Amino acid sequence: MSGFTLAILGFSLALATAVRWAMLLFSVSIPKNRSVFVALMVLSAGLGIAALALGTGSWLANIAAGLAIFAGAFFLLTVAIGKQTGGSGQFQAGSRLPTFSAPDENGELFDISSLSGQPILLKFFRGHW
């Protein structure tokens, strides 16, 4: 296989994997076992490295190979340092909310039971990425 083909293949694989991962994130269905995504990103980065080693013959293919390497490395880094998990502990829309208390934006303790009997929209934001 030529370096050009490997570069385009690596970039396409990284792009498809990233799009699928983003779709799962937006639907809040992060899989517990991320090994398939990790393997695909390692493969795309490897294809990018192989493409550059063989020589692509085109600046466009060099960019595609570089993006495949960057996407693969970035994904692996974020999965390695990320503490976000899926699985148990999730609750569905319309279900009873577990009782909890947490500090609000002013640092004062907020107890969810103070909203008992009222419909609410509860949004958790993980602001420290």
PEWOBEL-V853555 format. One record per pair of residues at least 12 apart in sequence whose ideal C-beta (glycine too) atoms are under 10 Angstrom apart, sorted by the first residue. I is the first residue (numbers start at 0). J is the second residue. D is the distance in whole Angstrom. If there is no record, write none. Layout:
[[I:J:D] [I:J:D]]
//
This chain:
[[0:46:9] [0:49:9] [0:50:9] [0:53:8] [1:50:8] [1:53:7] [1:54:9] [1:55:8] [1:56:8] [1:60:9] [2:46:10] [2:49:8] [2:50:4] [2:51:7] [2:52:8] [2:53:4] [2:54:5] [2:55:4] [2:56:7] [2:57:9] [2:60:7] [2:61:9] [2:64:8] [3:50:7] [3:53:9] [3:54:9] [3:55:5] [3:56:6] [3:57:6] [3:59:9] [3:60:5] [3:61:9] [3:63:9] [3:64:9] [4:46:9] [4:50:8] [4:53:10] [4:55:9] [4:60:9] [5:45:9] [5:46:5] [5:47:8] [5:48:9] [5:49:5] [5:50:4] [5:51:9] [5:52:9] [5:53:7] [5:55:8] [5:60:9] [5:63:9] [5:64:7] [5:67:9] [6:46:7] [6:47:6] [6:49:9] [6:50:4] [6:51:8] [6:53:9] [6:55:5] [6:56:10] [6:57:8] [6:59:8] [6:60:4] [6:61:7] [6:62:8] [6:63:4] [6:64:4] [6:65:9] [6:66:9] [6:67:7] [6:68:10] [7:46:9] [7:50:8] [7:55:9] [7:57:10] [7:59:9] [7:60:7] [7:63:6] [7:64:9] [7:67:9] [8:42:9] [8:43:8] [8:46:6] [8:47:9] [8:49:10] [8:50:8] [8:63:9] [8:64:10] [8:67:8] [9:42:8] [9:43:5] [9:44:7] [9:45:8] [9:46:3] [9:47:4] [9:48:8] [9:49:8] [9:50:6] [9:51:10] [9:60:10] [9:63:7] [9:64:6] [9:65:10] [9:66:9] [9:67:4] [9:68:8] [9:70:9] [9:71:8] [10:43:7] [10:46:8] [10:47:7] [10:50:9] [10:59:10] [10:60:9] [10:62:8] [10:63:4] [10:64:7] [10:65:9] [10:66:6] [10:67:5] [10:68:10] [10:70:8] [11:43:8] [11:46:9] [11:63:8] [11:67:8] [12:39:6] [12:40:8] [12:42:6] [12:43:4] [12:44:10] [12:45:10] [12:46:7] [12:47:9] [12:67:7] [12:70:9] [12:71:9] [13:39:8] [13:40:7] [13:42:9] [13:43:4] [13:44:8] [13:46:9] [13:47:8] [13:63:9] [13:66:7] [13:67:5] [13:68:9] [13:69:8] [13:70:4] [13:71:6] [13:73:10] [13:74:8] [14:43:9] [14:63:10] [14:66:8] [14:67:9] [14:70:8] [15:39:8] [15:43:9] [16:35:9] [16:36:6] [16:37:10] [16:38:9] [16:39:4] [16:40:6] [16:42:9] [16:43:7] [16:70:8] [16:71:9] [16:74:8] [17:36:9] [17:39:10] [17:40:8] [17:43:9] [17:70:6] [17:71:10] [17:73:9] [17:74:7] [19:35:10] [19:36:8] [19:39:9] [20:33:9] [20:36:6] [20:39:9] [20:40:9] [20:74:7] [20:77:10] [20:78:10] [23:36:9] [23:85:9] [24:83:9] [27:85:8] [27:89:8] [28:85:7] [28:89:10] [29:81:10] [29:83:7] [29:84:7] [29:85:4] [29:86:9] [29:89:10] [30:85:6] [30:86:9] [31:84:7] [31:85:5] [31:86:5] [31:87:9] [32:85:9] [32:86:10] [33:74:10] [33:78:6] [33:81:10] [33:84:10] [33:85:9] [36:74:7] [36:75:10] [36:78:8] [37:71:9] [37:74:8] [37:75:7] [37:78:6] [37:79:9] [39:71:9] [39:74:9] [40:67:9] [40:70:7] [40:71:4] [40:72:8] [40:73:9] [40:74:4] [40:75:6] [40:78:8] [41:71:6] [41:72:10] [41:74:9] [41:75:7] [42:67:9] [42:71:8] [43:64:10] [43:66:9] [43:67:5] [43:68:8] [43:70:7] [43:71:5] [43:74:9] [44:64:10] [44:67:6] [44:68:5] [44:69:8] [44:70:7] [44:71:3] [44:72:6] [44:73:10] [44:74:9] [44:75:8] [45:67:9] [45:68:9] [45:71:8] [46:63:10] [46:64:8] [46:67:6] [46:68:9] [46:71:9] [47:60:10] [47:61:10] [47:63:8] [47:64:4] [47:65:7] [47:66:8] [47:67:3] [47:68:4] [47:69:8] [47:70:9] [47:71:7] [47:72:10] [48:64:8] [48:65:10] [48:67:9] [48:68:6] [48:71:9] [49:64:8] [49:67:10] [50:63:8] [50:64:4] [50:65:9] [50:67:8] [50:68:9] [51:64:5] [51:65:8] [51:67:10] [51:68:8] [52:64:9] [77:128:8] [80:128:10] [81:125:10] [81:128:9] [82:125:9] [82:127:10] [83:125:7] [83:128:9] [90:121:10] [92:120:10] [93:118:10] [96:111:6] [96:112:9] [96:114:9] [96:115:10] [96:119:8] [96:121:7] [97:111:8] [98:110:8] [98:111:6] [98:112:6] [98:115:9] [99:111:6] [99:112:9] [100:112:8] [100:113:9] [101:123:10]]
//
